[in-house]
Amino acid sequence: MNDKIDESNVLLYAARFYDNPNCYDTVEFYDDLKRVSYIKRLFNKYKETGELKDRLVLNHLLVLFNVFGEFSNKILFLKLSNYLDILVPFLICINRCPKEIKNIGIENKTVHTSSINMDNYVIELLRKKHDRS
């Protein structure tokens, strides 16, 4: 999947990679796609208040990967480009973090996840909860 993904074609690609056998209409497709917006809202709240609902973020991410597969990473890196420091620890936690994402946005950029400075609070929070599980 090396096609260029930007705001003008993300819906087309999302529909192409959508795999939900229980989906009967476009409403369910858009509901699943809205999970990216919900994650963004949760990340915004974390940046504003310091409160992070990590289990809810993980739940949304898992559903996204279940219905969009690996294309979820392209959607997430495009739509949450200002929150990669928070996103990447979650992706690592669920073993879905790629080494790089190519052809993102109008700039057609490549994002190397090893170059992202991850949020230390998020890392510690996920470690504590993961160790208890």
Residue pairs with C-beta under 8 A, 6 or more apart in sequence:
1 70
1 71
1 74
2 102
2 103
3 13
3 103
4 103
4 108
5 13
5 74
5 75
5 78
5 103
5 104
5 105
6 78
6 104
6 105
6 106
7 78
7 105
7 106
10 74
10 75
10 78
10 79
11 33
13 71
13 74
14 29
14 33
14 68
14 71
14 75
15 29
17 68
17 69
17 71
18 29
18 32
18 67
18 68
19 67
19 68
19 69
20 28
20 29
20 32
20 66
20 67
22 28
23 29
23 32
23 67
32 63
32 64
32 67
32 68
33 75
35 60
35 63
35 64
36 60
36 64
36 75
36 76
36 79
36 80
37 79
38 56
38 60
39 57
39 60
39 61
39 76
39 80
39 87
40 79
40 80
40 83
42 52
42 53
42 56
42 57
42 60
43 57
43 80
43 83
43 86
43 87
45 51
45 52
45 53
46 52
46 86
47 86
50 121
52 86
52 121
52 122
52 125
54 90
54 122
54 125
54 126
54 129
55 129
57 90
58 90
58 93
58 94
61 72
61 76
61 90
61 91
61 94
61 96
62 94
64 72
64 75
64 76
65 72
65 94
65 96
68 75
70 96
70 98
72 96
73 91
73 96
73 98
73 101
74 101
74 104
76 87
76 91
77 84
77 87
77 101
77 104
77 111
78 104
78 105
80 87
81 104
81 105
84 111
84 113
84 116
85 116
85 117
85 118
85 119
85 122
86 119
86 122
88 97
88 113
88 116
88 118
89 118
89 119
89 122
89 123
89 126
90 122
90 126
91 97
91 98
91 113
93 126
93 130
97 113
98 113
99 112
99 113
99 114
100 110
100 111
100 112
100 113
101 110
101 111
101 113
102 110
103 109
103 110
104 110
104 111
